[in-house]
Amino acid sequence: MSPGDGNDDDLYGGTGQTRTRLPDGGQGDVYGGAARRPARSSSRSLITVVGVVVLLIAAIAFANRGDSSSNDADAKKPDTSPTAPTGTKPVTSGFAHDKQGAQSAAANYAVALVSADILKPDRRTEIVRQLFVPDKVAGLEAKFDKAYSTDFLSRLGLDTNGNAPAGQTYVSRTVPVGTKTTAYSDGTATAEVWCTGAFGTAGESTKNPVTNDWFTMTLKLRWTDGDWKVESFSQKDGPSPVNGDNKISSADEIAKAVEQYGGFTYAR
């Protein structure tokens, strides 16, 4: 079940990510009780609504922290945007009316549903209205507003607008690794998106450090008004590879990376 199915329980309960749900304040984790992803909760207390309804519309507005220091006094700060390093927003609608188009739509929508934007009231409304079939919009807007309450945002260390405190950067970036369709007809499709990503808050005093996660999103799509739109979605953990022996970067390095490297939307 998922928010699109009209069951409030799907936002809060379940075992992993193939259920779309939001955090339960009573759950805790090794990172101080804050979730890594805005939209799901699991035994590790990950908070994503998939959230990640973080994905989070193919337009992901991250709270970035500027840094004027440079080894080259004449170096120009790179031009970036939340969705494309070039600053030009990629096409995120008008997907082909076939299996490949459904997979492309699902990959793009996964990024938007688990993005930092889903925590921002104004952007959340835009995301829901752009991604979902019209008859699901009103119910989902109410559910997401309830799920991403002031209290929830506070537990993540964010203000009522979904922004991190000065000197910190909230990160929620999802990277589709692969897609497949598990059901398809002329008017409907079900697509799974295997994802990884970086989720948390970069900053010296954060209780929710940026960590990596692996999950699979299942999106049920409907062909509506000449495009694929989401009818419902859910998440589950994994498949997760063995963690590599990677050097852990500082919070400042993570914050700078978010600022300097624009996020992507995807096409198959």
C-alpha positions in Angstrom: 0.0 0.0 0.0 1.0 3.6 -0.4 -0.2 7.1 0.0 -1.8 6.8 -3.4 -3.9 4.0 -2.1 -5.7 6.2 0.4 -4.6 4.4 3.6 -3.0 6.6 6.3 -1.3 3.6 7.8 0.9 3.2 4.8 2.6 6.5 5.6 3.7 5.3 9.0 4.0 1.5 9.3 5.6 -1.5 7.7 8.8 -3.3 7.3 10.8 -1.5 4.7 10.6 0.4 1.5 8.1 -1.3 -0.5 5.7 0.4 1.6 5.5 4.2 1.4 5.4 5.6 4.8 6.6 8.4 7.0 8.4 8.2 10.3 7.1 7.1 13.6 8.4 9.5 16.3 8.8 6.6 18.6 11.4 4.8 16.5 15.0 5.6 16.9 18.2 4.8 15.1 22.0 5.0 15.5 21.9 8.5 14.0 20.1 10.2 16.9 16.6 9.3 15.9 16.4 11.2 12.6 15.7 9.4 9.4 17.9 9.2 6.4 15.3 9.6 3.8 12.3 11.9 4.0 9.7 9.4 3.1 10.1 6.0 4.5 10.5 4.4 7.9 11.8 0.9 8.6 13.4 -1.0 11.4 16.2 1.4 11.0 13.8 4.3 11.3 14.4 5.8 7.9 12.1 8.6 7.1 11.1 8.9 3.5 7.8 8.9 1.9 9.2 8.2 -0.1 9.6 11.3 0.3 10.8 10.6 -0.6 7.9 11.8 -2.4 11.5 12.7 -1.8 11.6 12.2 -5.2 11.7 13.6 -4.3 9.6 15.8 -9.1 12.6 15.8 -10.8 13.0 19.3 -9.5 14.9 19.0 -6.3 15.6 22.1 -4.3 18.4 21.4 -1.9 19.4 23.8 0.9 22.9 24.5 -0.2 25.6 26.4 1.7 27.8 28.8 -0.2 31.5 28.8 0.3 33.6 31.6 -1.1 37.0 30.0 -0.3 39.1 28.8 -3.2 42.6 27.8 -4.0 42.4 30.1 -7.1 41.3 33.6 -6.3 40.1 34.0 -9.9 38.2 30.7 -9.9 34.5 31.1 -10.7 31.9 29.3 -8.6 30.4 26.6 -10.8 26.9 27.2 -12.2 24.6 24.6 -10.8 20.9 23.9 -10.4 19.1 21.2 -8.4 18.4 19.2 -11.4 21.1 19.7 -14.0 24.8 20.9 -13.8 24.1 23.0 -16.9 21.3 24.9 -15.2 18.9 23.8 -17.9 16.1 21.7 -16.5 15.7 18.4 -18.2 12.5 17.2 -19.7 10.4 15.5 -17.0 7.1 14.9 -18.8 5.8 13.7 -22.1 7.2 10.1 -21.7 6.7 7.6 -24.5 3.5 5.5 -24.5 5.3 2.2 -24.2 7.2 0.1 -21.6 10.4 2.1 -22.0 8.5 5.4 -21.5 6.9 4.0 -18.4 10.4 3.0 -17.0 11.7 6.5 -17.8 8.8 8.1 -16.0 9.2 5.8 -13.0 13.0 6.6 -12.7 12.3 10.4 -12.9 9.5 10.2 -10.5 11.5 8.2 -8.0 14.1 10.9 -7.9 11.4 13.5 -7.2 9.6 11.5 -4.6 12.7 11.0 -2.4 14.1 14.5 -2.8 14.6 17.3 -0.3 11.9 19.2 -2.1 9.1 17.0 -0.7 9.8 18.6 2.7 9.2 22.1 1.4 5.4 22.9 1.5 5.4 25.0 -1.7 7.5 22.5 -3.7 5.6 19.5 -2.3 2.3 20.8 -3.7 3.9 21.3 -7.1 5.4 17.8 -7.0 2.2 16.1 -6.1 0.2 17.9 -8.7 2.7 17.2 -11.4 3.4 13.6 -10.7 0.1 12.1 -9.7 -3.2 11.3 -11.5 -5.7 14.1 -10.8 -8.1 12.0 -8.7 -5.3 11.2 -6.2 -3.9 14.7 -5.8 -6.2 16.1 -3.1 -5.9 13.1 -0.8 -2.2 12.9 -1.1 -1.7 16.6 -0.5 -3.5 16.3 2.8 -1.6 13.1 3.8 1.8 14.6 2.9 1.0 17.8 4.8 0.1 15.8 7.8 3.1 13.5 7.5 5.6 16.4 7.1 4.3 18.3 10.1 6.2 21.0 11.9 7.1 18.4 14.6 8.4 16.0 12.0 10.6 18.7 10.3 11.9 19.7 13.8 13.0 16.1 14.5 15.0 16.3 11.2 16.5 19.6 12.4 14.7 21.6 9.7 12.5 24.7 10.0 8.8 24.9 9.0 9.9 25.5 5.4 12.0 22.4 5.2 15.3 24.3 5.4 18.4 23.3 7.4 19.9 25.8 10.0 22.7 28.1 8.9 25.9 26.2 8.4 24.1 22.9 7.6 22.9 21.4 4.4 20.0 18.9 4.2 20.7 16.2 1.6 18.2 13.8 -0.1 19.5 12.7 -3.5 18.3 9.5 -5.1 20.1 7.7 -7.9 18.2 5.1 -10.0 20.5 2.1 -10.7 18.0 0.2 -12.9 14.4 -0.2 -13.9 12.0 -2.9 -15.0 8.3 -3.2 -15.8 6.5 -5.9 -14.0 3.1 -5.3 -15.6 2.0 -3.3 -18.7 -1.1 -2.6 -20.7 -2.1 0.3 -23.0 -3.4 2.3 -20.0 -1.5 1.2 -17.0 2.0 0.0 -16.0 3.9 -1.1 -13.0 7.6 -0.3 -12.9 10.2 -1.0 -10.3 13.2 1.3 -9.8 16.3 0.1 -7.9 17.9 3.1 -6.2 20.7 4.2 -4.1 21.3 7.7 -2.7 22.7 10.0 0.0 20.4 11.2 2.8 20.9 13.2 5.9 22.2 16.6 7.2 25.7 17.7 6.6 27.0 19.9 9.4 29.3 19.8 12.4 26.5 19.6 15.0 24.1 17.3 13.0 22.4 14.4 14.7 21.5 13.0 11.3 24.7 12.6 9.3 24.5 11.9 5.6 24.5 8.2 4.9 24.0 6.0 1.9 21.1 3.7 1.4 19.7 1.1 -1.1 16.0 0.6 -1.8 13.6 -0.4 -4.5 10.5 1.8 -5.4 7.5 0.3 -7.1 5.3 2.8 -9.0 1.9 2.0 -10.4 1.4 4.3 -13.4 -1.7 5.3 -15.4 -1.7 6.9 -18.9 -3.4 10.2 -18.3 -3.7 13.2 -20.6 -0.9 12.0 -22.9 1.6 11.1 -20.2 2.4 8.6 -17.5 1.3 9.7 -14.1 1.6 8.0 -10.7 -1.4 6.2 -9.2 0.4 4.8 -6.2 3.9 4.0 -5.1 5.7 2.0 -2.4 9.2 1.2 -1.2 11.3 -1.7 0.2 14.8 -2.1 1.3 17.6 -3.3 -1.0 19.0 -5.1 -2.8 22.0 -3.8 -1.0 25.7 -4.6 -1.9 28.5 -5.0 0.6 29.8 -1.6 1.7 33.1 -0.7 0.2 36.1 0.4 2.2 35.6 4.0 1.4 37.1 6.9 3.2 34.4 8.9 5.0 34.2 12.5 3.9 33.7 15.4 6.2 30.4 17.2 6.6 31.9 20.2 4.8 33.0 18.1 1.9 29.5 16.6 1.6 27.9 20.1 1.7 30.2 21.4 -0.9 29.5 18.4 -3.2 25.8 19.1 -2.9 26.4 22.7 -3.9 28.8 22.1 -6.7 27.2 19.0 -8.3 23.7 19.4 -9.6 21.4 16.5 -9.2 20.0 14.6 -12.2 16.8 13.3 -13.6 16.9 10.2 -15.7 15.7 8.7 -18.9 16.0 5.1 -20.1 
